[in-house]
């Protein structure tokens, strides 16, 4: 699994390439909140620039619950993209 | 179709409720770039707060190509979420 955050996209692309080079066949990309668009970009950068045979096997969305101080709750949406070679 | 942008989420939620009240059974939510997380939030707000029977029928991701001046191209990722009652 690669958790995509706010760093430059190429960092996550490189992390995925390293995993594929180690023999992984599938990688789960996961991001929350404002990093979600970064996550989709990473998937398509991988496909367009590195692995033209890359398949997007599954896309899931949902939300995580985070407890804040004072019993307040916040919901943060997430996306999970499963890519495979 | 409801195109989700950067306005407060409740605007888009209200737009969807209006469509459902007019008899629509399915709504396609679409967003690009940094509005993508807003779009996922809208889908779950609808489900959690208004229509507990709401189904997320399909999720698609992709990228749009935009031509900038000087023949430069930019890619913007998008998401499409199909919700139905």
Backbone of each chain as nested JSON, in Angstrom:
{
  "chains": [
    {"id": "A", "residues": [
      {"number": 1, "name": "UNK", "atoms": {"N": [0.842, -1.209, 0.0], "CA": [0.0, 0.0, 0.0], "C": [0.87, 1.249, 0.0]}},
      {"number": 2, "name": "UNK", "atoms": {"N": [0.467, 2.209, -0.788], "CA": [1.135, 3.51, -0.79], "C": [0.1, 4.547, -0.355]}},
      {"number": 3, "name": "UNK", "atoms": {"N": [0.41, 5.251, 0.728], "CA": [-0.5, 6.302, 1.188], "C": [-0.069, 7.621, 0.566]}},
      {"number": 4, "name": "UNK", "atoms": {"N": [-0.952, 8.185, -0.231], "CA": [-0.63, 9.408, -0.969], "C": [-1.044, 10.612, -0.123]}},
      {"number": 5, "name": "UNK", "atoms": {"N": [-0.096, 11.502, 0.089], "CA": [-0.363, 12.718, 0.844], "C": [-0.153, 13.953, -0.003]}},
      {"number": 6, "name": "UNK", "atoms": {"N": [0.39, 14.992, 0.618], "CA": [0.511, 16.273, -0.062], "C": [1.873, 16.518, -0.702]}},
      {"number": 7, "name": "UNK", "atoms": {"N": [2.776, 15.558, -0.608], "CA": [4.092, 15.759, -1.236], "C": [3.96, 15.752, -2.753]}},
      {"number": 8, "name": "UNK", "atoms": {"N": [5.041, 16.16, -3.453], "CA": [4.97, 16.126, -4.921], "C": [4.614, 14.728, -5.422]}},
      {"number": 9, "name": "UNK", "atoms": {"N": [3.767, 14.697, -6.464], "CA": [3.244, 13.43, -6.971], "C": [4.346, 12.431, -7.308]}},
      {"number": 10, "name": "UNK", "atoms": {"N": [5.472, 12.946, -7.842], "CA": [6.511, 12.023, -8.314], "C": [7.084, 11.186, -7.178]}},
      {"number": 11, "name": "UNK", "atoms": {"N": [7.025, 11.683, -5.948], "CA": [7.479, 10.876, -4.817], "C": [6.686, 9.575, -4.718]}},
      {"number": 12, "name": "UNK", "atoms": {"N": [5.373, 9.707, -4.9], "CA": [4.516, 8.527, -4.773], "C": [4.643, 7.634, -6.001]}},
      {"number": 13, "name": "UNK", "atoms": {"N": [4.831, 8.279, -7.164], "CA": [5.051, 7.501, -8.381], "C": [6.313, 6.658, -8.218]}},
      {"number": 14, "name": "UNK", "atoms": {"N": [7.382, 7.282, -7.703], "CA": [8.64, 6.569, -7.49], "C": [8.462, 5.429, -6.487]}},
      {"number": 15, "name": "UNK", "atoms": {"N": [7.708, 5.675, -5.428], "CA": [7.459, 4.624, -4.433], "C": [6.78, 3.428, -5.091]}},
      {"number": 16, "name": "UNK", "atoms": {"N": [5.83, 3.696, -5.989], "CA": [5.126, 2.6, -6.676], "C": [6.067, 1.844, -7.61]}},
      {"number": 17, "name": "UNK", "atoms": {"N": [6.902, 2.593, -8.345], "CA": [7.837, 1.936, -9.271], "C": [8.764, 1.013, -8.488]}},
      {"number": 18, "name": "UNK", "atoms": {"N": [9.238, 1.482, -7.331], "CA": [10.1, 0.65, -6.484], "C": [9.387, -0.64, -6.096]}},
      {"number": 19, "name": "UNK", "atoms": {"N": [8.125, -0.541, -5.701], "CA": [7.37, -1.736, -5.31], "C": [7.185, -2.686, -6.497]}},
      {"number": 20, "name": "UNK", "atoms": {"N": [6.848, -2.134, -7.665], "CA": [6.688, -2.994, -8.852], "C": [8.018, -3.673, -9.185]}},
      {"number": 21, "name": "UNK", "atoms": {"N": [9.118, -2.927, -9.062], "CA": [10.427, -3.514, -9.371], "C": [10.796, -4.616, -8.393]}},
      {"number": 22, "name": "UNK", "atoms": {"N": [10.243, -4.554, -7.189], "CA": [10.488, -5.618, -6.198], "C": [9.611, -6.83, -6.464]}},
      {"number": 23, "name": "UNK", "atoms": {"N": [8.746, -6.747, -7.446], "CA": [7.949, -7.904, -7.816], "C": [6.471, -7.807, -7.464]}},
      {"number": 24, "name": "UNK", "atoms": {"N": [6.057, -6.714, -6.827], "CA": [4.636, -6.566, -6.525], "C": [3.828, -6.554, -7.823]}},
      {"number": 25, "name": "UNK", "atoms": {"N": [2.665, -7.196, -7.782], "CA": [1.792, -7.174, -8.959], "C": [0.657, -6.17, -8.796]}},
      {"number": 26, "name": "UNK", "atoms": {"N": [0.32, -5.878, -7.552], "CA": [-0.783, -4.967, -7.252], "C": [-0.356, -3.97, -6.186]}},
      {"number": 27, "name": "UNK", "atoms": {"N": [-0.788, -2.772, -6.331], "CA": [-0.527, -1.768, -5.297], "C": [-1.839, -1.059, -4.995]}},
      {"number": 28, "name": "UNK", "atoms": {"N": [-2.097, -0.891, -3.696], "CA": [-3.263, -0.123, -3.277], "C": [-2.805, 1.301, -2.956]}},
      {"number": 29, "name": "UNK", "atoms": {"N": [-3.352, 2.256, -3.696], "CA": [-3.093, 3.675, -3.428], "C": [-4.223, 4.193, -2.556]}},
      {"number": 30, "name": "UNK", "atoms": {"N": [-3.865, 4.88, -1.497], "CA": [-4.907, 5.37, -0.591], "C": [-4.638, 6.837, -0.258]}},
      {"number": 31, "name": "UNK", "atoms": {"N": [-5.684, 7.641, -0.198], "CA": [-5.521, 9.048, 0.172], "C": [-6.777, 9.52, 0.875]}},
      {"number": 32, "name": "UNK", "atoms": {"N": [-6.606, 10.545, 1.71], "CA": [-7.747, 11.116, 2.416], "C": [-7.855, 12.603, 2.111]}},
      {"number": 33, "name": "UNK", "atoms": {"N": [-9.077, 13.112, 2.227], "CA": [-9.325, 14.546, 2.135], "C": [-8.723, 15.186, 0.897]}},
      {"number": 34, "name": "UNK", "atoms": {"N": [-7.982, 16.253, 1.133], "CA": [-7.47, 17.023, 0.01], "C": [-6.367, 16.348, -0.776]}},
      {"number": 35, "name": "UNK", "atoms": {"N": [-5.91, 15.199, -0.312], "CA": [-4.89, 14.477, -1.083], "C": [-5.513, 13.558, -2.119]}},
      {"number": 36, "name": "UNK", "atoms": {"N": [-6.847, 13.488, -2.135], "CA": [-7.506, 12.524, -3.014], "C": [-7.201, 12.805, -4.486]}},
      {"number": 37, "name": "UNK", "atoms": {"N": [-7.2, 14.089, -4.876], "CA": [-6.924, 14.349, -6.295], "C": [-5.485, 13.989, -6.643]}},
      {"number": 38, "name": "UNK", "atoms": {"N": [-4.572, 14.192, -5.692], "CA": [-3.188, 13.763, -5.886], "C": [-3.117, 12.255, -6.177]}},
      {"number": 39, "name": "UNK", "atoms": {"N": [-3.922, 11.498, -5.464], "CA": [-3.936, 10.039, -5.588], "C": [-4.363, 9.611, -6.999]}},
      {"number": 40, "name": "UNK", "atoms": {"N": [-5.396, 10.26, -7.519], "CA": [-5.857, 9.932, -8.875], "C": [-4.784, 10.322, -9.889]}},
      {"number": 41, "name": "UNK", "atoms": {"N": [-4.166, 11.477, -9.666], "CA": [-3.084, 11.902, -10.556], "C": [-1.944, 10.88, -10.569]}},
      {"number": 42, "name": "UNK", "atoms": {"N": [-1.599, 10.361, -9.391], "CA": [-0.511, 9.386, -9.305], "C": [-0.844, 8.151, -10.136]}},
      {"number": 43, "name": "UNK", "atoms": {"N": [-2.102, 7.674, -10.017], "CA": [-2.501, 6.489, -10.78], "C": [-2.341, 6.72, -12.277]}},
      {"number": 44, "name": "UNK", "atoms": {"N": [-2.766, 7.903, -12.751], "CA": [-2.692, 8.143, -14.198], "C": [-1.286, 8.493, -14.661]}},
      {"number": 45, "name": "UNK", "atoms": {"N": [-0.478, 9.09, -13.787], "CA": [0.924, 9.316, -14.133], "C": [1.638, 7.978, -14.327]}},
      {"number": 46, "name": "UNK", "atoms": {"N": [1.377, 7.048, -13.439], "CA": [1.97, 5.715, -13.553], "C": [1.584, 5.077, -14.88]}},
      {"number": 47, "name": "UNK", "atoms": {"N": [0.306, 5.195, -15.213], "CA": [-0.198, 4.547, -16.416], "C": [0.331, 5.233, -17.675]}},
      {"number": 48, "name": "UNK", "atoms": {"N": [0.305, 6.547, -17.67], "CA": [0.662, 7.25, -18.894], "C": [2.156, 7.261, -19.136]}},
      {"number": 49, "name": "UNK", "atoms": {"N": [2.928, 7.412, -18.063], "CA": [4.353, 7.656, -18.257], "C": [5.224, 6.432, -18.032]}},
      {"number": 50, "name": "UNK", "atoms": {"N": [4.714, 5.412, -17.325], "CA": [5.605, 4.316, -16.975], "C": [5.099, 2.937, -17.371]}},
      {"number": 51, "name": "UNK", "atoms": {"N": [3.831, 2.665, -17.099], "CA": [3.32, 1.326, -17.374], "C": [2.039, 1.444, -18.194]}},
      {"number": 52, "name": "UNK", "atoms": {"N": [2.2, 1.386, -19.517], "CA": [1.009, 1.589, -20.339], "C": [0.022, 0.428, -20.177]}},
      {"number": 53, "name": "UNK", "atoms": {"N": [0.534, -0.708, -19.648], "CA": [-0.35, -1.862, -19.434], "C": [-1.004, -1.852, -18.051]}},
      {"number": 54, "name": "UNK", "atoms": {"N": [-0.792, -0.786, -17.309], "CA": [-1.343, -0.715, -15.947], "C": [-2.87, -0.768, -15.977]}},
      {"number": 55, "name": "UNK", "atoms": {"N": [-3.427, -1.564, -15.067], "CA": [-4.884, -1.643, -14.978], "C": [-5.365, -1.051, -13.659]}},
      {"number": 56, "name": "UNK", "atoms": {"N": [-6.469, -0.321, -13.763], "CA": [-7.1, 0.165, -12.541], "C": [-8.165, -0.853, -12.178]}},
      {"number": 57, "name": "UNK", "atoms": {"N": [-7.827, -1.701, -11.193], "CA": [-8.674, -2.859, -10.925], "C": [-9.887, -2.525, -10.089]}},
      {"number": 58, "name": "UNK", "atoms": {"N": [-9.728, -1.589, -9.184], "CA": [-10.863, -1.253, -8.326], "C": [-10.71, 0.162, -7.782]}},
      {"number": 59, "name": "UNK", "atoms": {"N": [-11.849, 0.806, -7.572], "CA": [-11.868, 2.127, -6.956], "C": [-12.892, 2.066, -5.828]}},
      {"number": 60, "name": "UNK", "atoms": {"N": [-12.494, 2.447, -4.653], "CA": [-13.435, 2.477, -3.538], "C": [-13.375, 3.839, -2.875]}},
      {"number": 61, "name": "UNK", "atoms": {"N": [-14.529, 4.308, -2.428], "CA": [-14.554, 5.54, -1.648], "C": [-15.258, 5.263, -0.328]}},
      {"number": 62, "name": "UNK", "atoms": {"N": [-15.007, 6.102, 0.641], "CA": [-15.636, 5.938, 1.939], "C": [-15.245, 7.081, 2.829]}},
      {"number": 63, "name": "UNK", "atoms": {"N": [-15.577, 6.961, 4.093], "CA": [-15.118, 8.008, 4.991], "C": [-14.624, 7.434, 6.298]}},
      {"number": 64, "name": "UNK", "atoms": {"N": [-13.59, 8.063, 6.805], "CA": [-13.021, 7.717, 8.095], "C": [-13.572, 8.696, 9.118]}},
      {"number": 65, "name": "UNK", "atoms": {"N": [-13.743, 8.18, 10.321], "CA": [-14.216, 9.025, 11.396], "C": [-13.03, 9.359, 12.279]}},
      {"number": 66, "name": "UNK", "atoms": {"N": [-12.876, 10.624, 12.588], "CA": [-11.792, 11.016, 13.48], "C": [-12.41, 11.705, 14.684]}},
      {"number": 67, "name": "UNK", "atoms": {"N": [-11.96, 11.307, 15.879], "CA": [-12.505, 11.943, 17.078], "C": [-11.622, 13.126, 17.441]}},
      {"number": 68, "name": "UNK", "atoms": {"N": [-12.257, 14.272, 17.61], "CA": [-11.518, 15.464, 18.029], "C": [-11.728, 15.665, 19.528]}},
      {"number": 69, "name": "UNK", "atoms": {"N": [-11.048, 16.643, 20.087], "CA": [-11.228, 16.884, 21.521], "C": [-12.665, 17.357, 21.777]}},
      {"number": 70, "name": "UNK", "atoms": {"N": [-13.159, 17.064, 22.973], "CA": [-14.495, 17.513, 23.36], "C": [-15.603, 16.704, 22.703]}},
      {"number": 71, "name": "UNK", "atoms": {"N": [-15.314, 15.417, 22.405], "CA": [-16.323, 14.526, 21.825], "C": [-16.831, 14.95, 20.455]}},
      {"number": 72, "name": "UNK", "atoms": {"N": [-16.2, 15.926, 19.841], "CA": [-16.627, 16.264, 18.496], "C": [-16.072, 15.226, 17.524]}},
      {"number": 73, "name": "UNK", "atoms": {"N": [-16.816, 14.994, 16.461], "CA": [-16.373, 14.037, 15.466], "C": [-16.24, 14.727, 14.12]}},
      {"number": 74, "name": "UNK", "atoms": {"N": [-15.297, 14.227, 13.37], "CA": [-15.15, 14.758, 12.025], "C": [-15.058, 13.609, 11.058]}},
      {"number": 75, "name": "UNK", "atoms": {"N": [-15.584, 13.821, 9.886], "CA": [-15.515, 12.78, 8.884], "C": [-14.579, 13.231, 7.772]}},
      {"number": 76, "name": "UNK", "atoms": {"N": [-13.731, 12.331, 7.366], "CA": [-12.816, 12.636, 6.272], "C": [-13.015, 11.585, 5.203]}},
      {"number": 77, "name": "UNK", "atoms": {"N": [-13.302, 12.018, 3.99], "CA": [-13.508, 11.04, 2.935], "C": [-12.166, 10.493, 2.451]}},
      {"number": 78, "name": "UNK", "atoms": {"N": [-12.207, 9.282, 1.934], "CA": [-10.98, 8.696, 1.394], "C": [-11.27, 8.002, 0.076]}},
      {"number": 79, "name": "UNK", "atoms": {"N": [-10.195, 7.73, -0.642], "CA": [-10.304, 6.94, -1.871], "C": [-9.243, 5.857, -1.833]}},
      {"number": 80, "name": "UNK", "atoms": {"N": [-9.558, 4.708, -2.384], "CA": [-8.573, 3.644, -2.528], "C": [-8.61, 3.181, -3.983]}},
      {"number": 81, "name": "UNK", "atoms": {"N": [-7.466, 3.213, -4.608], "CA": [-7.367, 2.789, -6.01], "C": [-6.413, 1.607, -6.069]}},
      {"number": 82, "name": "UNK", "atoms": {"N": [-6.917, 0.501, -6.582], "CA": [-6.074, -0.686, -6.713], "C": [-5.556, -0.755, -8.142]}},
      {"number": 83, "name": "UNK", "atoms": {"N": [-4.248, -0.667, -8.298], "CA": [-3.662, -0.748, -9.638], "C": [-2.881, -2.05, -9.748]}},
      {"number": 84, "name": "UNK", "atoms": {"N": [-2.856, -2.63, -10.938], "CA": [-2.113, -3.87, -11.121], "C": [-1.457, -3.895, -12.49]}},
      {"number": 85, "name": "UNK", "atoms": {"N": [-0.38, -4.66, -12.561], "CA": [0.322, -4.793, -13.835], "C": [-0.046, -6.101, -14.503]}}
    ]},
    {"id": "B", "residues": [
      {"number": 1, "name": "UNK", "atoms": {"N": [-27.096, 15.565, -13.931], "CA": [-25.696, 15.661, -13.483], "C": [-25.504, 16.889, -12.616]}},
      {"number": 2, "name": "UNK", "atoms": {"N": [-24.769, 16.74, -11.547], "CA": [-24.393, 17.861, -10.7], "C": [-22.87, 17.972, -10.736]}},
      {"number": 3, "name": "UNK", "atoms": {"N": [-22.391, 19.136, -11.162], "CA": [-20.945, 19.341, -11.183], "C": [-20.535, 19.997, -9.876]}},
      {"number": 4, "name": "UNK", "atoms": {"N": [-19.696, 19.281, -9.133], "CA": [-19.292, 19.755, -7.811], "C": [-18.021, 20.591, -7.939]}},
      {"number": 5, "name": "UNK", "atoms": {"N": [-18.091, 21.803, -7.414], "CA": [-16.921, 22.688, -7.442], "C": [-16.46, 23.013, -6.042]}},
      {"number": 6, "name": "UNK", "atoms": {"N": [-16.03, 24.254, -5.873], "CA": [-15.427, 24.645, -4.598], "C": [-16.396, 25.333, -3.645]}},
      {"number": 7, "name": "UNK", "atoms": {"N": [-17.664, 25.45, -4.019], "CA": [-18.614, 26.092, -3.11], "C": [-18.871, 25.193, -1.898]}},
      {"number": 8, "name": "UNK", "atoms": {"N": [-19.536, 25.735, -0.877], "CA": [-19.84, 24.888, 0.289], "C": [-20.611, 23.645, -0.126]}},
      {"number": 9, "name": "UNK", "atoms": {"N": [-20.267, 22.519, 0.496], "CA": [-20.829, 21.229, 0.102], "C": [-22.358, 21.25, 0.116]}},
      {"number": 10, "name": "UNK", "atoms": {"N": [-22.949, 21.959, 1.083], "CA": [-24.405, 21.907, 1.212], "C": [-25.12, 22.452, -0.022]}},
      {"number": 11, "name": "UNK", "atoms": {"N": [-24.458, 23.316, -0.778], "CA": [-25.069, 23.78, -2.038], "C": [-25.319, 22.615, -2.994]}},
      {"number": 12, "name": "UNK", "atoms": {"N": [-24.319, 21.747, -3.081], "CA": [-24.446, 20.623, -4.015], "C": [-25.405, 19.581, -3.468]}},
      {"number": 13, "name": "UNK", "atoms": {"N": [-25.383, 19.404, -2.142], "CA": [-26.327, 18.486, -1.512], "C": [-27.758, 18.951, -1.803]}},
      {"number": 14, "name": "UNK", "atoms": {"N": [-27.991, 20.256, -1.633], "CA": [-29.318, 20.815, -1.903], "C": [-29.708, 20.626, -3.364]}},
      {"number": 15, "name": "UNK", "atoms": {"N": [-28.771, 20.833, -4.268], "CA": [-29.057, 20.636, -5.699], "C": [-29.502, 19.2, -5.954]}},
      {"number": 16, "name": "UNK", "atoms": {"N": [-28.839, 18.246, -5.305], "CA": [-29.204, 16.838, -5.497], "C": [-30.591, 16.544, -4.926]}},
      {"number": 17, "name": "UNK", "atoms": {"N": [-30.863, 17.082, -3.735], "CA": [-32.172, 16.852, -3.12], "C": [-33.282, 17.387, -4.032]}},
      {"number": 18, "name": "UNK", "atoms": {"N": [-33.04, 18.561, -4.619], "CA": [-34.021, 19.132, -5.55], "C": [-34.261, 18.177, -6.719]}},
      {"number": 19, "name": "UNK", "atoms": {"N": [-33.192, 17.629, -7.264], "CA": [-33.345, 16.706, -8.395], "C": [-34.11, 15.448, -7.98]}},
      {"number": 20, "name": "UNK", "atoms": {"N": [-33.763, 14.901, -6.823], "CA": [-34.472, 13.701, -6.356], "C": [-35.953, 14.024, -6.146]}},
      {"number": 21, "name": "UNK", "atoms": {"N": [-36.226, 15.206, -5.59], "CA": [-37.627, 15.589, -5.356], "C": [-38.401, 15.768, -6.662]}},
      {"number": 22, "name": "UNK", "atoms": {"N": [-37.687, 16.076, -7.731], "CA": [-38.341, 16.198, -9.04], "C": [-38.57, 14.839, -9.678]}},
      {"number": 23, "name": "UNK", "atoms": {"N": [-38.105, 13.789, -9.026], "CA": [-38.365, 12.453, -9.533], "C": [-37.171, 11.731, -10.127]}},
      {"number": 24, "name": "UNK", "atoms": {"N": [-36.013, 12.373, -10.145], "CA": [-34.809, 11.685, -10.642], "C": [-34.516, 10.466, -9.769]}},
      {"number": 25, "name": "UNK", "atoms": {"N": [-34.092, 9.385, -10.397], "CA": [-33.733, 8.194, -9.633], "C": [-32.219, 8.079, -9.492]}},
      {"number": 26, "name": "UNK", "atoms": {"N": [-31.513, 8.688, -10.431], "CA": [-30.046, 8.603, -10.431], "C": [-29.457, 9.992, -10.664]}},
      {"number": 27, "name": "UNK", "atoms": {"N": [-28.388, 10.27, -9.989], "CA": [-27.673, 11.524, -10.239], "C": [-26.194, 11.214, -10.412]}},
      {"number": 28, "name": "UNK", "atoms": {"N": [-25.613, 11.837, -11.433], "CA": [-24.17, 11.709, -11.63], "C": [-23.501, 12.937, -11.01]}},
      {"number": 29, "name": "UNK", "atoms": {"N": [-22.646, 12.685, -10.033], "CA": [-21.848, 13.762, -9.439], "C": [-20.493, 13.764, -10.118]}},
      {"number": 30, "name": "UNK", "atoms": {"N": [-20.048, 14.942, -10.542], "CA": [-18.776, 15.006, -11.245], "C": [-17.934, 16.14, -10.674]}},
      {"number": 31, "name": "UNK", "atoms": {"N": [-16.642, 15.918, -10.525], "CA": [-15.756, 16.977, -10.044], "C": [-14.371, 16.778, -10.632]}},
      {"number": 32, "name": "UNK", "atoms": {"N": [-13.633, 17.883, -10.738], "CA": [-12.276, 17.813, -11.265], "C": [-11.298, 18.374, -10.245]}},
      {"number": 33, "name": "UNK", "atoms": {"N": [-10.057, 17.909, -10.347], "CA": [-8.965, 18.483, -9.561], "C": [-9.257, 18.546, -8.076]}},
      {"number": 34, "name": "UNK", "atoms": {"N": [-9.055, 19.721, -7.528], "CA": [-9.163, 19.867, -6.075], "C": [-10.574, 19.806, -5.549]}},
      {"number": 35, "name": "UNK", "atoms": {"N": [-11.559, 19.748, -6.442], "CA": [-12.934, 19.616, -5.969], "C": [-13.325, 18.16, -5.763]}},
      {"number": 36, "name": "UNK", "atoms": {"N": [-12.419, 17.237, -6.1], "CA": [-12.771, 15.816, -6.045], "C": [-13.14, 15.383, -4.626]}},
      {"number": 37, "name": "UNK", "atoms": {"N": [-12.391, 15.872, -3.631], "CA": [-12.74, 15.425, -2.271], "C": [-14.101, 15.983, -1.852]}},
      {"number": 38, "name": "UNK", "atoms": {"N": [-14.413, 17.186, -2.298], "CA": [-15.733, 17.764, -2.064], "C": [-16.836, 16.85, -2.61]}},
      {"number": 39, "name": "UNK", "atoms": {"N": [-16.585, 16.308, -3.783], "CA": [-17.563, 15.452, -4.464], "C": [-17.851, 14.19, -3.642]}},
      {"number": 40, "name": "UNK", "atoms": {"N": [-16.804, 13.58, -3.106], "CA": [-16.988, 12.376, -2.287], "C": [-17.733, 12.741, -1.008]}},
      {"number": 41, "name": "UNK", "atoms": {"N": [-17.379, 13.889, -0.427], "CA": [-18.083, 14.354, 0.772], "C": [-19.572, 14.543, 0.493]}},
      {"number": 42, "name": "UNK", "atoms": {"N": [-19.896, 15.125, -0.66], "CA": [-21.298, 15.354, -1.01], "C": [-22.054, 14.024, -1.075]}},
      {"number": 43, "name": "UNK", "atoms": {"N": [-21.44, 13.015, -1.708], "CA": [-22.091, 11.712, -1.815], "C": [-22.394, 11.142, -0.433]}},
      {"number": 44, "name": "UNK", "atoms": {"N": [-21.428, 11.238, 0.489], "CA": [-21.656, 10.644, 1.809], "C": [-22.562, 11.5, 2.692]}},
      {"number": 45, "name": "UNK", "atoms": {"N": [-22.541, 12.815, 2.492], "CA": [-23.486, 13.672, 3.211], "C": [-24.912, 13.309, 2.824]}},
      {"number": 46, "name": "UNK", "atoms": {"N": [-25.132, 13.131, 1.516], "CA": [-26.46, 12.738, 1.039], "C": [-26.896, 11.437, 1.689]}},
      {"number": 47, "name": "UNK", "atoms": {"N": [-25.98, 10.487, 1.715], "CA": [-26.316, 9.17, 2.243], "C": [-26.53, 9.21, 3.757]}},
      {"number": 48, "name": "UNK", "atoms": {"N": [-25.656, 9.888, 4.46], "CA": [-25.727, 9.841, 5.917], "C": [-26.86, 10.693, 6.454]}},
      {"number": 49, "name": "UNK", "atoms": {"N": [-27.072, 11.863, 5.841], "CA": [-27.992, 12.816, 6.461], "C": [-29.371, 12.848, 5.827]}},
      {"number": 50, "name": "UNK", "atoms": {"N": [-29.491, 12.362, 4.592], "CA": [-30.777, 12.539, 3.911], "C": [-31.391, 11.249, 3.378]}},
      {"number": 51, "name": "UNK", "atoms": {"N": [-30.605, 10.428, 2.716], "CA": [-31.174, 9.23, 2.093], "C": [-30.377, 8.014, 2.542]}},
      {"number": 52, "name": "UNK", "atoms": {"N": [-30.815, 7.372, 3.619], "CA": [-30.021, 6.254, 4.129], "C": [-30.03, 5.082, 3.141]}},
      {"number": 53, "name": "UNK", "atoms": {"N": [-31.027, 5.089, 2.221], "CA": [-31.091, 4.014, 1.233], "C": [-30.298, 4.348, -0.037]}},
      {"number": 54, "name": "UNK", "atoms": {"N": [-29.576, 5.46, -0.03], "CA": [-28.827, 5.862, -1.221], "C": [-27.766, 4.814, -1.574]}},
      {"number": 55, "name": "UNK", "atoms": {"N": [-27.674, 4.524, -2.857], "CA": [-26.656, 3.563, -3.304], "C": [-25.617, 4.272, -4.164]}},
      {"number": 56, "name": "UNK", "atoms": {"N": [-24.378, 3.887, -3.952], "CA": [-23.323, 4.391, -4.828], "C": [-23.156, 3.34, -5.918]}},
      {"number": 57, "name": "UNK", "atoms": {"N": [-23.712, 3.627, -7.083], "CA": [-23.798, 2.595, -8.12], "C": [-22.518, 2.441, -8.902]}},
      {"number": 58, "name": "UNK", "atoms": {"N": [-21.816, 3.54, -9.093], "CA": [-20.584, 3.429, -9.872], "C": [-19.643, 4.576, -9.52]}},
      {"number": 59, "name": "UNK", "atoms": {"N": [-18.361, 4.284, -9.608], "CA": [-17.338, 5.309, -9.405], "C": [-16.38, 5.211, -10.578]}},
      {"number": 60, "name": "UNK", "atoms": {"N": [-16.142, 6.312, -11.235], "CA": [-15.194, 6.305, -12.346], "C": [-14.187, 7.421, -12.14]}},
      {"number": 61, "name": "UNK", "atoms": {"N": [-12.95, 7.159, -12.521], "CA": [-11.945, 8.21, -12.499], "C": [-11.326, 8.312, -13.88]}},
      {"number": 62, "name": "UNK", "atoms": {"N": [-10.728, 9.444, -14.164], "CA": [-10.087, 9.628, -15.447], "C": [-9.408, 10.973, -15.461]}},
      {"number": 63, "name": "UNK", "atoms": {"N": [-8.959, 11.379, -16.644], "CA": [-8.393, 12.716, -16.703], "C": [-8.825, 13.43, -17.963]}},
      {"number": 64, "name": "UNK", "atoms": {"N": [-9.046, 14.713, -17.803], "CA": [-9.382, 15.593, -18.91], "C": [-8.11, 16.285, -19.351]}},
      {"number": 65, "name": "UNK", "atoms": {"N": [-8.042, 16.535, -20.63], "CA": [-6.89, 17.245, -21.173], "C": [-7.329, 18.683, -21.444]}},
      {"number": 66, "name": "UNK", "atoms": {"N": [-6.532, 19.613, -20.985], "CA": [-6.83, 21.018, -21.255], "C": [-5.655, 21.609, -22.008]}},
      {"number": 67, "name": "UNK", "atoms": {"N": [-5.971, 22.323, -23.081], "CA": [-4.881, 22.923, -23.848], "C": [-4.614, 24.325, -23.315]}},
      {"number": 68, "name": "UNK", "atoms": {"N": [-3.396, 24.608, -22.982], "CA": [-3.018, 25.948, -22.522], "C": [-2.396, 26.703, -23.679]}},
      {"number": 69, "name": "UNK", "atoms": {"N": [-2.123, 27.962, -23.464], "CA": [-1.508, 28.736, -24.537], "C": [-0.112, 28.172, -24.832]}},
      {"number": 70, "name": "UNK", "atoms": {"N": [0.315, 28.332, -26.061], "CA": [1.646, 27.886, -26.459], "C": [1.768, 26.378, -26.599]}},
      {"number": 71, "name": "UNK", "atoms": {"N": [0.643, 25.729, -26.964], "CA": [0.654, 24.288, -27.201], "C": [0.999, 23.438, -25.986]}},
      {"number": 72, "name": "UNK", "atoms": {"N": [1.053, 24.052, -24.82], "CA": [1.274, 23.233, -23.631], "C": [-0.042, 22.556, -23.261]}},
      {"number": 73, "name": "UNK", "atoms": {"N": [0.107, 21.359, -22.694], "CA": [-1.085, 20.632, -22.303], "C": [-1.056, 20.375, -20.805]}},
      {"number": 74, "name": "UNK", "atoms": {"N": [-2.229, 20.33, -20.227], "CA": [-2.31, 20.007, -18.822], "C": [-3.357, 18.946, -18.637]}},
      {"number": 75, "name": "UNK", "atoms": {"N": [-3.117, 18.084, -17.691], "CA": [-4.083, 17.043, -17.409], "C": [-4.718, 17.312, -16.055]}},
      {"number": 76, "name": "UNK", "atoms": {"N": [-6.015, 17.188, -16.005], "CA": [-6.734, 17.37, -14.741], "C": [-7.528, 16.107, -14.487]}},
      {"number": 77, "name": "UNK", "atoms": {"N": [-7.315, 15.51, -13.336], "CA": [-8.057, 14.29, -13.044], "C": [-9.484, 14.621, -12.627]}},
      {"number": 78, "name": "UNK", "atoms": {"N": [-10.368, 13.667, -12.881], "CA": [-11.762, 13.864, -12.465], "C": [-12.317, 12.596, -11.825]}},
      {"number": 79, "name": "UNK", "atoms": {"N": [-13.432, 12.773, -11.145], "CA": [-14.156, 11.62, -10.601], "C": [-15.624, 11.773, -10.972]}},
      {"number": 80, "name": "UNK", "atoms": {"N": [-16.266, 10.647, -11.218], "CA": [-17.706, 10.636, -11.447], "C": [-18.315, 9.595, -10.524]}},
      {"number": 81, "name": "UNK", "atoms": {"N": [-19.263, 10.022, -9.734], "CA": [-19.929, 9.12, -8.794], "C": [-21.404, 9.083, -9.16]}},
      {"number": 82, "name": "UNK", "atoms": {"N": [-21.882, 7.88, -9.458], "CA": [-23.299, 7.727, -9.791], "C": [-24.046, 7.26, -8.548]}},
      {"number": 83, "name": "UNK", "atoms": {"N": [-24.965, 8.083, -8.074], "CA": [-25.745, 7.701, -6.898], "C": [-27.191, 7.467, -7.323]}},
      {"number": 84, "name": "UNK", "atoms": {"N": [-27.843, 6.525, -6.652], "CA": [-29.239, 6.249, -7.008], "C": [-30.041, 5.94, -5.753]}},
      {"number": 85, "name": "UNK", "atoms": {"N": [-31.327, 6.19, -5.855], "CA": [-32.219, 5.901, -4.739], "C": [-32.957, 4.602, -4.993]}}
    ]}
  ]
}
